[in-house]
């Protein structure tokens, strides 16, 4: 993923996305750069118009937004389940303490 981030950083800085530039960005970030991965990335981005790809992604993003509430419902159900588990464990602990005092 850091390879793509390096390319996006170069693009936003209006620099050429070349093997040498990507490698410099990665090394500056402390990443042990793999030359074959850099070469593959640069080759795959060669004919891509990044600005157009970003715009298409931005248009597609609102379509994905309605899916978020479904995940929120799942999170609430999980939270309720966890609260039930906590309640049971508290009751079990109280029962255990009661046996100590007989």
CORVEN-V863327 format. One record per residue. N is the residue number from 0. RES is the residue in three letters. PHI is phi in whole degrees, 0 to 359 (NA if undefined). Layout:
BEGIN
N/RES/PHI, N/RES/PHI
END
This chain:
BEGIN
0/UNK/NA, 1/UNK/296, 2/UNK/292, 3/UNK/294, 4/UNK/300, 5/UNK/297, 6/UNK/295, 7/UNK/293, 8/UNK/298, 9/UNK/298, 10/UNK/297, 11/UNK/293, 12/UNK/273, 13/UNK/60, 14/UNK/255, 15/UNK/292, 16/UNK/270, 17/UNK/239, 18/UNK/302, 19/UNK/295, 20/UNK/291, 21/UNK/299, 22/UNK/298, 23/UNK/297, 24/UNK/296, 25/UNK/297, 26/UNK/295, 27/UNK/295, 28/UNK/273, 29/UNK/85, 30/UNK/267, 31/UNK/282, 32/UNK/289, 33/UNK/261, 34/UNK/302, 35/UNK/291, 36/UNK/292, 37/UNK/296, 38/UNK/300, 39/UNK/296, 40/UNK/297, 41/UNK/299, 42/UNK/295, 43/UNK/288, 44/UNK/269, 45/UNK/305, 46/UNK/258, 47/UNK/268, 48/UNK/266, 49/UNK/298, 50/UNK/300, 51/UNK/293, 52/UNK/297, 53/UNK/294, 54/UNK/297, 55/UNK/297, 56/UNK/293, 57/UNK/293, 58/UNK/287, 59/UNK/285, 60/UNK/298, 61/UNK/299, 62/UNK/294, 63/UNK/277, 64/UNK/300, 65/UNK/299, 66/UNK/290, 67/UNK/299, 68/UNK/300, 69/UNK/297, 70/UNK/292, 71/UNK/295, 72/UNK/297, 73/UNK/295, 74/UNK/294, 75/UNK/295, 76/UNK/297, 77/UNK/294, 78/UNK/295, 79/UNK/297, 80/UNK/298, 81/UNK/294, 82/UNK/297, 83/UNK/297, 84/UNK/298, 85/UNK/296, 86/UNK/296, 87/UNK/297, 88/UNK/294, 89/UNK/294, 90/UNK/295, 91/UNK/296, 92/UNK/294, 93/UNK/295, 94/UNK/295, 95/UNK/294, 96/UNK/293, 97/UNK/299, 98/UNK/291, 99/UNK/291, 100/UNK/259, 101/UNK/47
END
